[in-house]
Amino acid sequence: VTVSTDTVLVTELYDSQRYNHMYMLMNTIDPSQKNNNGKDTSQNITVTFDSGCTRAYVYKNGERSEVTLTNNAYTFTLTAGEAVYVLPY
């Protein structure tokens, strides 16, 4: 898995019974900080998975959604301190 920015924490979780990899991605920018230009600390993030992954389950704020991956990638926005779990398949 590759991520488009270096201010995102990526944790890989592995389910050995189902052979699934799930990824937790978190915007590590401190919510109390502001960018030099005064804008918020949200980030647009693109995570790219190995070839063959066409869809993913996304878990955010206690909700699960299913997304279609474009070129094995998923792009989303996280506010400062926010995290999301992604299970590609």
N, CA, C and O atoms as a printed pandas DataFrame, in Angstrom:
     atom_number atom_name residue_name chain_id  residue_number  x_coord  y_coord  z_coord
0              1         N          VAL        A               1    0.851   -1.172    0.000
1              2        CA          VAL        A               1    0.000    0.000    0.000
2              3         C          VAL        A               1    0.901    1.240    0.000
3              4         O          VAL        A               1    1.920    1.280    0.689
4              5         N          THR        A               2    0.512    2.239   -0.776
5              6        CA          THR        A               2    1.227    3.509   -0.774
6              7         C          THR        A               2    0.235    4.631   -0.501
7              8         O          THR        A               2   -0.941    4.539   -0.853
8              9         N          VAL        A               3    0.730    5.697    0.136
9             10        CA          VAL        A               3   -0.108    6.822    0.523
10            11         C          VAL        A               3    0.494    8.091   -0.061
11            12         O          VAL        A               3    1.715    8.212   -0.166
12            13         N          SER        A               4   -0.360    9.040   -0.442
13            14        CA          SER        A               4    0.066   10.233   -1.161
14            15         C          SER        A               4    0.695   11.324   -0.300
15            16         O          SER        A               4    1.190   12.308   -0.849
16            17         N          THR        A               5    0.698   11.193    1.006
17            18        CA          THR        A               5    1.245   12.235    1.873
18            19         C          THR        A               5    1.980   11.606    3.043
19            20         O          THR        A               5    1.687   10.473    3.423
20            21         N          ASP        A               6    2.931   12.329    3.616
21            22        CA          ASP        A               6    3.704   11.762    4.722
22            23         C          ASP        A               6    3.183   12.157    6.093
23            24         O          ASP        A               6    3.795   11.803    7.101
24            25         N          THR        A               7    2.077   12.876    6.162
25            26        CA          THR        A               7    1.504   13.250    7.454
26            27         C          THR        A               7    0.283   12.395    7.790
27            28         O          THR        A               7   -0.636   12.839    8.477
28            29         N          VAL        A               8    0.297   11.165    7.291
29            30        CA          VAL        A               8   -0.768   10.205    7.570
30            31         C          VAL        A               8   -0.143    8.977    8.217
31            32         O          VAL        A               8    0.825    8.415    7.705
32            33         N          LEU        A               9   -0.707    8.569    9.343
33            34        CA          LEU        A               9   -0.270    7.352   10.014
34            35         C          LEU        A               9   -1.001    6.188    9.364
35            36         O          LEU        A               9   -2.226    6.217    9.243
36            37         N          VAL        A              10   -0.267    5.168    8.945
37            38        CA          VAL        A              10   -0.863    3.982    8.331
38            39         C          VAL        A              10   -0.543    2.786    9.198
39            40         O          VAL        A              10    0.624    2.505    9.471
40            41         N          THR        A              11   -1.574    2.079    9.634
41            42        CA          THR        A              11   -1.410    0.860   10.417
42            43         C          THR        A              11   -2.073   -0.273    9.664
43            44         O          THR        A              11   -3.244   -0.180    9.298
44            45         N          GLU        A              12   -1.326   -1.348    9.429
45            46        CA          GLU        A              12   -1.871   -2.506    8.731
46            47         C          GLU        A              12   -2.336   -3.529    9.748
47            48         O          GLU        A              12   -1.600   -3.888   10.667
48            49         N          LEU        A              13   -3.554   -3.994    9.577
49            50        CA          LEU        A              13   -4.129   -5.038   10.427
50            51         C          LEU        A              13   -4.334   -6.269    9.554
51            52         O          LEU        A              13   -4.753   -6.143    8.403
52            53         N          TYR        A              14   -4.046   -7.449   10.075
53            54        CA          TYR        A              14   -4.145   -8.675    9.283
54            55         C          TYR        A              14   -4.994   -9.700   10.009
55            56         O          TYR        A              14   -4.764   -9.985   11.184
56            57         N          ASP        A              15   -5.982  -10.257    9.307
57            58        CA          ASP        A              15   -6.841  -11.318    9.825
58            59         C          ASP        A              15   -6.346  -12.629    9.219
59            60         O          ASP        A              15   -6.629  -12.918    8.057
60            61         N          SER        A              16   -5.614  -13.419    9.994
61            62        CA          SER        A              16   -5.005  -14.649    9.471
62            63         C          SER        A              16   -6.026  -15.743    9.176
63            64         O          SER        A              16   -5.721  -16.676    8.433
64            65         N          GLN        A              17   -7.221  -15.651    9.737
65            66        CA          GLN        A              17   -8.242  -16.652    9.456
66            67         C          GLN        A              17   -8.927  -16.399    8.111
67            68         O          GLN        A              17   -9.324  -17.339    7.421
68            69         N          ARG        A              18   -9.060  -15.137    7.751
69            70        CA          ARG        A              18   -9.718  -14.780    6.481
70            71         C          ARG        A              18   -8.738  -14.263    5.435
71            72         O          ARG        A              18   -9.120  -13.985    4.299
72            73         N          TYR        A              19   -7.484  -14.137    5.823
73            74        CA          TYR        A              19   -6.431  -13.642    4.920
74            75         C          TYR        A              19   -6.747  -12.251    4.383
75            76         O          TYR        A              19   -6.508  -11.958    3.212
76            77         N          ASN        A              20   -7.285  -11.402    5.245
77            78        CA          ASN        A              20   -7.632  -10.029    4.879
78            79         C          ASN        A              20   -6.639   -9.042    5.483
79            80         O          ASN        A              20   -6.159   -9.222    6.602
80            81         N          HIS        A              21   -6.348   -8.007    4.723
81            82        CA          HIS        A              21   -5.562   -6.880    5.214
82            83         C          HIS        A              21   -6.491   -5.683    5.316
83            84         O          HIS        A              21   -7.226   -5.376    4.377
84            85         N          MET        A              22   -6.457   -5.009    6.455
85            86        CA          MET        A              22   -7.233   -3.791    6.662
86            87         C          MET        A              22   -6.250   -2.706    7.077
87            88         O          MET        A              22   -5.257   -2.980    7.752
88            89         N          TYR        A              23   -6.533   -1.475    6.670
89            90        CA          TYR        A              23   -5.616   -0.380    6.949
90            91         C          TYR        A              23   -6.334    0.725    7.695
91            92         O          TYR        A              23   -7.429    1.138    7.314
92            93         N          MET        A              24   -5.702    1.205    8.778
93            94        CA          MET        A              24   -6.183    2.371    9.490
94            95         C          MET        A              24   -5.320    3.534    9.024
95            96         O          MET        A              24   -4.093    3.464    9.093
96            97         N          LEU        A              25   -5.953    4.602    8.549
97            98        CA          LEU        A              25   -5.241    5.787    8.098
98            99         C          LEU        A              25   -5.713    6.960    8.933
99           100         O          LEU        A              25   -6.915    7.191    9.063
100          101         N          MET        A              26   -4.772    7.703    9.501
101          102        CA          MET        A              26   -5.111    8.816   10.385
102          103         C          MET        A              26   -4.339   10.062    9.985
103          104         O          MET        A              26   -3.131   10.009    9.756
104          105         N          ASN        A              27   -5.038   11.175    9.903
105          106        CA          ASN        A              27   -4.421   12.478    9.672
106          107         C          ASN        A              27   -3.733   12.864   10.979
107          108         O          ASN        A              27   -4.400   13.091   11.989
108          109         N          THR        A              28   -2.406   12.938   10.964
109          110        CA          THR        A              28   -1.644   13.171   12.195
110          111         C          THR        A              28   -1.411   14.645   12.507
111          112         O          THR        A              28   -0.710   14.964   13.467
112          113         N          ILE        A              29   -1.975   15.536   11.726
113          114        CA          ILE        A              29   -1.828   16.959   12.016
114          115         C          ILE        A              29   -2.621   17.287   13.275
115          116         O          ILE        A              29   -3.769   16.867   13.419
116          117         N          ASP        A              30   -2.015   18.031   14.178
117          118        CA          ASP        A              30   -2.653   18.444   15.429
118          119         C          ASP        A              30   -3.846   19.343   15.099
119          120         O          ASP        A              30   -3.672   20.353   14.417
120          121         N          PRO        A              31   -5.042   19.006   15.560
121          122        CA          PRO        A              31   -6.222   19.816   15.259
122          123         C          PRO        A              31   -6.123   21.266   15.724
123          124         O          PRO        A              31   -6.827   22.128   15.198
124          125         N          SER        A              32   -5.271   21.547   16.691
125          126        CA          SER        A              32   -5.164   22.920   17.183
126          127         C          SER        A              32   -4.221   23.783   16.332
127          128         O          SER        A              32   -4.116   24.990   16.552
128          129         N          GLN        A              33   -3.547   23.172   15.377
129          130        CA          GLN        A              33   -2.608   23.900   14.522
130          131         C          GLN        A              33   -3.299   24.384   13.245
131          132         O          GLN        A              33   -4.311   23.822   12.827
132          133         N          LYS        A              34   -2.754   25.408   12.646
133          134        CA          LYS        A              34   -3.231   25.904   11.358
134          135         C          LYS        A              34   -2.063   25.930   10.385
135          136         O          LYS        A              34   -0.913   26.124   10.781
136          137         N          ASN        A              35   -2.366   25.734    9.125
137          138        CA          ASN        A              35   -1.326   25.869    8.104
138          139         C          ASN        A              35   -0.845   27.305    8.069
139          140         O          ASN        A              35   -1.535   28.199    8.558
140          141         N          ASN        A              36    0.315   27.543    7.504
141          142        CA          ASN        A              36    0.876   28.891    7.420
142          143         C          ASN        A              36   -0.060   29.865    6.725
143          144         O          ASN        A              36   -0.035   31.060    7.016
144          145         N          ASN        A              37   -0.884   29.371    5.812
145          146        CA          ASN        A              37   -1.793   30.253    5.083
146          147         C          ASN        A              37   -3.134   30.431    5.797
147          148         O          ASN        A              37   -4.040   31.054    5.244
148          149         N          GLY        A              38   -3.276   29.910    6.986
149          150        CA          GLY        A              38   -4.481   30.104    7.771
150          151         C          GLY        A              38   -5.633   29.167    7.441
151          152         O          GLY        A              38   -6.689   29.254    8.068
152          153         N          LYS        A              39   -5.458   28.275    6.473
153          154        CA          LYS        A              39   -6.520   27.335    6.128
154          155         C          LYS        A              39   -6.582   26.214    7.145
155          156         O          LYS        A              39   -5.703   26.076    7.995
156          157         N          ASP        A              40   -7.629   25.420    7.047
157          158        CA          ASP        A              40   -7.774   24.321    8.005
158          159         C          ASP        A              40   -6.730   23.242    7.748
159          160         O          ASP        A              40   -5.938   23.347    6.812
160          161         N          THR        A              41   -6.731   22.227    8.565
161          162        CA          THR        A              41   -5.711   21.185    8.508
162          163         C          THR        A              41   -6.239   19.892    7.895
163          164         O          THR        A              41   -5.684   18.823    8.150
164          165         N          SER        A              42   -7.292   19.966    7.098
165          166        CA          SER        A              42   -7.800   18.798    6.377
166          167         C          SER        A              42   -6.811   18.399    5.294
167          168         O          SER        A              42   -6.071   19.233    4.772
168          169         N          GLN        A              43   -6.810   17.108    4.962
169          170        CA          GLN        A              43   -5.931   16.604    3.917
170          171         C          GLN        A              43   -6.701   15.744    2.936
171          172         O          GLN        A              43   -7.543   14.937    3.330
172          173         N          ASN        A              44   -6.411   15.919    1.662
173          174        CA          ASN        A              44   -6.869   14.984    0.644
174          175         C          ASN        A              44   -5.821   13.893    0.561
175          176         O          ASN        A              44   -4.635   14.176    0.395
176          177         N          ILE        A              45   -6.253   12.651    0.675
177          178        CA          ILE        A              45   -5.344   11.512    0.750
178          179         C          ILE        A              45   -5.730   10.504   -0.328
179          180         O          ILE        A              45   -6.909   10.214   -0.532
180          181         N          THR        A              46   -4.731    9.984   -1.005
181          182        CA          THR        A              46   -4.947    8.882   -1.941
182          183         C          THR        A              46   -4.149    7.700   -1.450
183          184         O          THR        A              46   -2.940    7.801   -1.243
184          185         N          VAL        A              47   -4.823    6.572   -1.259
185          186        CA          VAL        A              47   -4.159    5.333   -0.866
186          187         C          VAL        A              47   -4.294    4.366   -2.036
187          188         O          VAL        A              47   -5.388    4.155   -2.561
188          189         N          THR        A              48   -3.157    3.779   -2.440
189          190        CA          THR        A              48   -3.135    2.864   -3.578
190          191         C          THR        A              48   -2.791    1.465   -3.085
191          192         O          THR        A              48   -1.820    1.265   -2.356
192          193         N          PHE        A              49   -3.608    0.506   -3.500
193          194        CA          PHE        A              49   -3.439   -0.886   -3.080
194          195         C          PHE        A              49   -2.817   -1.700   -4.208
195          196         O          PHE        A              49   -2.674   -1.214   -5.330
196          197         N          ASP        A              50   -2.450   -2.942   -3.904
197          198        CA          ASP        A              50   -1.910   -3.847   -4.914
198          199         C          ASP        A              50   -2.916   -4.039   -6.041
199          200         O          ASP        A              50   -4.121   -3.868   -5.857
200          201         N          SER        A              51   -2.399   -4.395   -7.199
201          202        CA          SER        A              51   -3.289   -4.625   -8.338
202          203         C          SER        A              51   -4.261   -5.753   -8.017
203          204         O          SER        A              51   -3.948   -6.652   -7.237
204          205         N          GLY        A              52   -5.398   -5.700   -8.604
205          206        CA          GLY        A              52   -6.426   -6.704   -8.366
206          207         C          GLY        A              52   -7.498   -6.245   -7.401
207          208         O          GLY        A              52   -8.572   -6.845   -7.360
208          209         N          CYS        A              53   -7.251   -5.211   -6.627
209          210        CA          CYS        A              53   -8.258   -4.664   -5.722
210          211         C          CYS        A              53   -9.147   -3.705   -6.512
211          212         O          CYS        A              53   -8.665   -2.741   -7.107
212          213         N          THR        A              54  -10.430   -3.978   -6.507
213          214        CA          THR        A              54  -11.351   -3.121   -7.266
214          215         C          THR        A              54  -12.380   -2.425   -6.386
215          216         O          THR        A              54  -12.989   -1.439   -6.803
216          217         N          ARG        A              55  -12.576   -2.928   -5.176
217          218        CA          ARG        A              55  -13.554   -2.337   -4.263
218          219         C          ARG        A              55  -12.978   -2.362   -2.853
219          220         O          ARG        A              55  -11.990   -3.045   -2.583
220          221         N          ALA        A              56  -13.614   -1.602   -1.956
221          222        CA          ALA        A              56  -13.164   -1.573   -0.561
222          223         C          ALA        A              56  -14.338   -1.214    0.339
223          224         O          ALA        A              56  -15.256   -0.497   -0.061
224          225         N          TYR        A              57  -14.287   -1.726    1.554
225          226        CA          TYR        A              57  -15.184   -1.270    2.601
226          227         C          TYR        A              57  -14.448   -0.161    3.346
227          228         O          TYR        A              57  -13.257   -0.279    3.635
228          229         N          VAL        A              58  -15.160    0.907    3.650
229          230        CA          VAL        A              58  -14.585    2.033    4.370
230          231         C          VAL        A              58  -15.387    2.222    5.654
231          232         O          VAL        A              58  -16.612    2.337    5.617
232          233         N          TYR        A              59  -14.693    2.252    6.783
233          234        CA          TYR        A              59  -15.318    2.430    8.086
234          235         C          TYR        A              59  -14.903    3.790    8.623
235          236         O          TYR        A              59  -13.723    4.042    8.866
236          237         N          LYS        A              60  -15.891    4.667    8.805
237          238        CA          LYS        A              60  -15.609    6.025    9.283
238          239         C          LYS        A              60  -16.767    6.484   10.152
239          240         O          LYS        A              60  -17.930    6.373    9.765
240          241         N          ASN        A              61  -16.441    7.000   11.327
241          242        CA          ASN        A              61  -17.450    7.504   12.266
242          243         C          ASN        A              61  -18.529    6.469   12.572
243          244         O          ASN        A              61  -19.705    6.815   12.688
244          245         N          GLY        A              62  -18.140    5.214   12.701
245          246        CA          GLY        A              62  -19.075    4.151   13.048
246          247         C          GLY        A              62  -19.949    3.675   11.899
247          248         O          GLY        A              62  -20.822    2.832   12.103
248          249         N          GLU        A              63  -19.738    4.189   10.711
249          250        CA          GLU        A              63  -20.519    3.803    9.536
250          251         C          GLU        A              63  -19.647    3.010    8.564
251          252         O          GLU        A              63  -18.445    3.255    8.455
252          253         N          ARG        A              64  -20.259    2.063    7.863
253          254        CA          ARG        A              64  -19.550    1.306    6.837
254          255         C          ARG        A              64  -20.136    1.652    5.480
255          256         O          ARG        A              64  -21.354    1.678    5.302
256          257         N          SER        A              65  -19.252    1.918    4.523
257          258        CA          SER        A              65  -19.694    2.145    3.147
258          259         C          SER        A              65  -18.822    1.306    2.230
259          260         O          SER        A              65  -17.733    0.873    2.609
260          261         N          GLU        A              66  -19.307    1.086    1.035
261          262        CA          GLU        A              66  -18.557    0.333    0.041
262          263         C          GLU        A              66  -18.218    1.273   -1.103
263          264         O          GLU        A              66  -19.089    1.993   -1.593
264          265         N          VAL        A              67  -16.957    1.274   -1.537
265          266        CA          VAL        A              67  -16.514    2.181   -2.593
266          267         C          VAL        A              67  -15.858    1.385   -3.714
267          268         O          VAL        A              67  -15.349    0.285   -3.502
268          269         N          THR        A              68  -15.882    1.964   -4.905
269          270        CA          THR        A              68  -15.176    1.407   -6.044
270          271         C          THR        A              68  -13.823    2.084   -6.150
271          272         O          THR        A              68  -13.733    3.311   -6.101
272          273         N          LEU        A              69  -12.769    1.289   -6.294
273          274        CA          LEU        A              69  -11.422    1.827   -6.418
274          275         C          LEU        A              69  -11.149    2.158   -7.880
275          276         O          LEU        A              69  -11.525    1.401   -8.775
276          277         N          THR        A              70  -10.500    3.282   -8.114
277          278        CA          THR        A              70  -10.103    3.686   -9.455
278          279         C          THR        A              70   -8.613    3.457   -9.585
279          280         O          THR        A              70   -7.825    4.067   -8.862
280          281         N          ASN        A              71   -8.213    2.580  -10.502
281          282        CA          ASN        A              71   -6.801    2.218  -10.658
282          283         C          ASN        A              71   -6.192    1.752   -9.335
283          284         O          ASN        A              71   -5.074    2.131   -8.988
284          285         N          ASN        A              72   -6.937    0.933   -8.608
285          286        CA          ASN        A              72   -6.523    0.362   -7.314
286          287         C          ASN        A              72   -6.366    1.409   -6.228
287          288         O          ASN        A              72   -5.722    1.139   -5.215
288          289         N          ALA        A              73   -6.942    2.612   -6.408
289          290        CA          ALA        A              73   -6.736    3.702   -5.462
290          291         C          ALA        A              73   -8.065    4.247   -4.940
291          292         O          ALA        A              73   -9.101    4.163   -5.599
292          293         N          TYR        A              74   -7.995    4.803   -3.739
293          294        CA          TYR        A              74   -9.144    5.443   -3.095
294          295         C          TYR        A              74   -8.683    6.801   -2.593
295          296         O          TYR        A              74   -7.667    6.899   -1.905
296          297         N          THR        A              75   -9.420    7.845   -2.933
297          298        CA          THR        A              75   -9.094    9.207   -2.514
298          299         C          THR        A              75  -10.185    9.716   -1.592
299          300         O          THR        A              75  -11.371    9.539   -1.869
300          301         N          PHE        A              76   -9.783   10.355   -0.483
301          302        CA          PHE        A              76  -10.729   10.837    0.511
302          303         C          PHE        A              76  -10.107   11.987    1.275
303          304         O          PHE        A              76   -8.925   12.284    1.105
304          305         N          THR        A              77  -10.894   12.636    2.113
305          306        CA          THR        A              77  -10.425   13.762    2.918
306          307         C          THR        A              77  -10.576   13.419    4.388
307          308         O          THR        A              77  -11.601   12.886    4.814
308          309         N          LEU        A              78   -9.541   13.733    5.158
309          310        CA          LEU        A              78   -9.590   13.572    6.612
310          311         C          LEU        A              78   -9.285   14.910    7.259
311          312         O          LEU        A              78   -8.361   15.611    6.846
312          313         N          THR        A              79  -10.061   15.264    8.270
313          314        CA          THR        A              79   -9.748   16.449    9.056
314          315         C          THR        A              79   -8.625   16.094   10.027
315          316         O          THR        A              79   -8.317   14.917   10.212
316          317         N          ALA        A              80   -8.025   17.080   10.636
317          318        CA          ALA        A              80   -6.928   16.853   11.575
318          319         C          ALA        A              80   -7.379   15.925   12.701
319          320         O          ALA        A              80   -8.415   16.154   13.326
320          321         N          GLY        A              81   -6.591   14.873   12.954
321          322        CA          GLY        A              81   -6.883   13.924   14.019
322          323         C          GLY        A              81   -7.895   12.852   13.657
323          324         O          GLY        A              81   -8.118   11.939   14.452
324          325         N          GLU        A              82   -8.508   12.928   12.500
325          326        CA          GLU        A              82   -9.537   11.970   12.088
326          327         C          GLU        A              82   -8.897   10.725   11.479
327          328         O          GLU        A              82   -7.827   10.798   10.874
328          329         N          ALA        A              83   -9.570    9.570   11.647
329          330        CA          ALA        A              83   -9.071    8.306   11.113
330          331         C          ALA        A              83  -10.168    7.576   10.349
331          332         O          ALA        A              83  -11.359    7.818   10.544
332          333         N          VAL        A              84   -9.733    6.681    9.480
333          334        CA          VAL        A              84  -10.639    5.861    8.691
334          335         C          VAL        A              84   -9.997    4.467    8.560
335          336         O          VAL        A              84   -8.773    4.343    8.535
336          337         N          TYR        A              85  -10.829    3.433    8.479
337          338        CA          TYR        A              85  -10.354    2.077    8.225
338          339         C          TYR        A              85  -10.779    1.687    6.822
339          340         O          TYR        A              85  -11.914    1.941    6.419
340          341         N          VAL        A              86   -9.863    1.065    6.069
341          342        CA          VAL        A              86  -10.161    0.661    4.701
342          343         C          VAL        A              86   -9.807   -0.812    4.538
343          344         O          VAL        A              86   -8.688   -1.228    4.839
344          345         N          LEU        A              87  -10.777   -1.602    4.057
345          346        CA          LEU        A              87  -10.588   -3.021    3.804
346          347         C          LEU        A              87  -10.744   -3.267    2.304
347          348         O          LEU        A              87  -11.867   -3.405    1.818
348          349         N          PRO        A              88   -9.620   -3.325    1.555
349          350        CA          PRO        A              88   -9.706   -3.527    0.111
350          351         C          PRO        A              88   -9.984   -4.978   -0.237
351          352         O          PRO        A              88   -9.591   -5.888    0.493
352          353         N          TYR        A              89  -10.666   -5.189   -1.357
353          354        CA          TYR        A              89  -10.863   -6.561   -1.879
354          355         C          TYR        A              89  -11.003   -6.548   -3.372
355          356         O          TYR        A              89  -11.174   -7.602   -3.985
